[in-house]
Amino acid sequence: MTIQLNGEPCDLAAPATLADLLARLDIDPRRVAIERNFVVVKRDHYASTAIEPGDQIEIVNFVGGG
């Protein structure tokens, strides 16, 4: 299936969840926020949130500084 990932087309094997996507991208789920179709998804729901064809996924990294 094809989704939009941070504004770019991305092919992903179905079925997949947000947790699957983060694992595929080697991203630590504790360090990001995810928006699916313009709605922020709580971290507790990453493993249960299915990705559907055409979904728009935005992954934002937390950046610390001082």
C-alpha positions as CSV (number, residue, x, y, z in Angstrom):
1,M,0.0,0.0,0.0
2,T,1.1,3.6,-0.5
3,I,0.9,6.3,2.1
4,Q,2.2,9.8,2.5
5,L,5.0,9.9,5.0
6,N,6.1,13.4,6.0
7,G,4.8,14.6,2.6
8,E,6.5,12.0,0.5
9,P,5.0,8.8,-1.0
10,C,6.0,5.7,0.9
11,D,5.3,2.0,0.0
12,L,4.5,-0.1,3.0
13,A,3.5,-3.8,3.4
14,A,0.0,-4.3,4.6
15,P,-1.3,-4.8,7.2
16,A,0.8,-2.4,9.3
17,T,0.5,-0.3,12.4
18,L,2.2,2.9,13.5
19,A,4.5,0.8,15.7
20,D,5.4,-1.4,12.7
21,L,6.3,1.7,10.7
22,L,8.5,3.1,13.4
23,A,10.3,-0.3,13.7
24,R,10.8,-0.4,9.9
25,L,12.3,3.1,10.1
26,D,14.4,2.3,13.2
27,I,12.8,5.1,15.2
28,D,12.5,5.0,18.9
29,P,8.8,5.6,19.7
30,R,9.7,7.5,22.9
31,R,11.3,10.3,20.9
32,V,8.6,11.1,18.4
33,A,5.1,12.3,18.0
34,I,2.9,11.0,15.2
35,E,0.0,12.6,13.4
36,R,-2.3,10.3,11.3
37,N,-4.6,12.2,8.9
38,F,-4.1,15.4,10.8
39,V,-4.9,13.9,14.2
40,V,-2.2,13.3,16.9
41,V,-2.0,9.7,18.0
42,K,-1.2,8.9,21.6
43,R,2.0,6.8,22.0
44,D,-0.1,4.1,23.9
45,H,-2.0,3.6,20.6
46,Y,0.8,3.2,18.2
47,A,0.7,-0.6,18.3
48,S,-3.1,-0.7,17.8
49,T,-3.4,2.0,15.1
50,A,-3.7,0.4,11.7
51,I,-2.3,2.3,8.7
52,E,-4.7,2.4,5.7
53,P,-3.8,3.0,2.1
54,G,-3.7,6.8,1.4
55,D,-3.1,7.7,5.0
56,Q,-1.1,10.9,5.7
57,I,1.5,10.2,8.4
58,E,3.7,12.9,9.9
59,I,6.5,11.8,12.3
60,V,8.0,14.6,14.3
61,N,11.2,14.2,16.4
62,F,11.6,15.8,19.7
63,V,14.6,18.0,19.9
64,G,16.1,19.2,23.2
65,G,18.3,22.2,23.7
66,G,19.2,24.9,26.0
